[in-house]
Amino acid sequence: MKNVILSLLALATLGMVACKKHEVIPPPTPTSNLGSYFTDNENEAKQNFSINASTSNTFTGENGVKINVPANSFVYSNGDVVTGTIDFELIEVLNVSSMVSLNKTTTSNGEILVSGGQIKLIASQNSSQVFLAQDMAVEVKIPTTNIDPQMALFVGNQNATGDVDWTSSVLDTTQQDTIIIVNDTIGNGWVDYYSFDFTNDSLGWINCDYFWNNPAPETDIIAQLDTIYNYSNTSCFLVFTDINSVMSLHDYTVVNDGEFLGSNIPTGQPVTFVCVSEIDGLYYSAFVNSMIVANHIESITMSLTTITAIQTAIDNL
């Protein structure tokens, strides 16, 4: 009997080993922290200025944006006029390179905007936000080398992932919602500016833009990548060559990973497809020049790269 019991135990042990040999262990789920690339770029783009609240002040950003702040123009949340020092945070997004780097595209409810430059401006004191007083305005001047009288004001709503959607800032027909062209000095030369009054009491994102309204026939497009690339680990942008504009391409499909879609794109336009991915700590990218045609499908091959090389390529757009 003892030998029978031992034999049964041996068979059971062999059975357990055999089961373990055939056990399927799923591979680890790939991780991605691509969002931190855009967040880090946005944080690095922040510029800080401090002014005396009781006097008129002007400060200039690294890329030439001028901010004129009237005296006694800010209040605390209780409505009292701010005294002492006000701290300003400024972000300048003036060209397609910075639009891609900071994930600050130029669309309004999916419609393409031509941008004259976008900024973010926030005012605070001791890390608590202060607010623009009623009937007061901060004057903003955005430098330009290509004057376009079609420019209008749009305000930006930024979501948790950093995407900004722009809506028209038309409150009335007075000067506060009008962009004028002025000429002013910067360094040793004269520069043209889009000048306007920023009247939102919380300030925030604002943009000089207008709807492109290109008359060419429009089409949907697909950037087709390998299926390992999806919206959780990859960002794709469409950068327009002939206008100052960038739009995001989105992975709308559930089953077709690797397909990034865009809608209402005018045909006959030269563009650059920009795709950036980070998977398990490794970076991949593709920069593909193309011409938009009807029912456009762009086959894109991603290449292993470095974050430094990606940034250099974006800077050269």
C-alpha positions, 0 to 999 in steps of 0.5 A: 500500500505504501508503494501505491501511495508513493506512486500516486504522489509521484504521478501527481507531482509530474502532472503539476510540472507538466501543467506548469510547462504549458502555462501561458504567461502573458507578456507585460503590457508596454508602458509609455510616458510620452505625455511627460515630453509635452508637459516638460516642454511646456514647463520649460517654456514658462517665463516669469516676470514680476512687476509693481502693481501700482505702476504701469509696466512693460515686459518682453518675452524671449520671442518678442511678445510684449505685455503692457500692464496698466497701474492698479489693474488687478484685484484679489478674488474679493475685489480689492485692488492688488498692492505690492508685487504681481508675478506673471507667467508667460508662454509664447507659441509663435511657430509650428515647431513650438506648436508641436513641441508643446502640443498646442495645435491650431484647430477650433472644433476640428476646423483649421486655423491660421495662427499669428501666434498664441500665448498663455498669460497668468497673474499671481501673488504669493502663488495665488491667482489674481484677476484683471479688474473690470473695465481694465485690459492688458495690452499684448503685442505679438511680433510678426513678419507676415502681416495678415489683416484677417487675424482675429482673437481666439481663446483657448480651453486646455484639457487634462492632456494639454490639448487646446481647443480654440473658440472665437473671442468676440464679445462686442465690436469695441477695441478690446476684441480688435487686432490692430497692426502697430510698429515698434522697436525690438533690439536695434530694429523696428518690428510689426506687431499684432496688438490687442487688449486681453480682457479675460479676468483670468487671462489664460490662453489666447491666439491670433487666428482666423479660419483657413477656409481653403476653397480646395476640395476636402478629404479625410486622411489616415497616417498608417503606422504599425499596430504597436503604435496607438493613442496611448503611446504615440502622437501624430501631427499634421504640419502645414507647409504654407501656413502657420498651422498644426493639427493633431491626428487622432486614433479614433478607431478601437480595433485599428491601432496604428491608424491616426485620422484627420478630417476636412483637410484641403487637397493639394496642400504640402504637409509634414506628417510628424509622429512621435512615440515612447514605448518602454522607455524607447523613443521612435519617430517619423517626419514625412513630407507629403502632398495631400490627395483625395482619400489620403493614406500615408504609410509611415515607418517609425524609426528608433531614435533619441529624444534629442534627435526628435527635438532637433527635427521638430526645431527644423520644421 
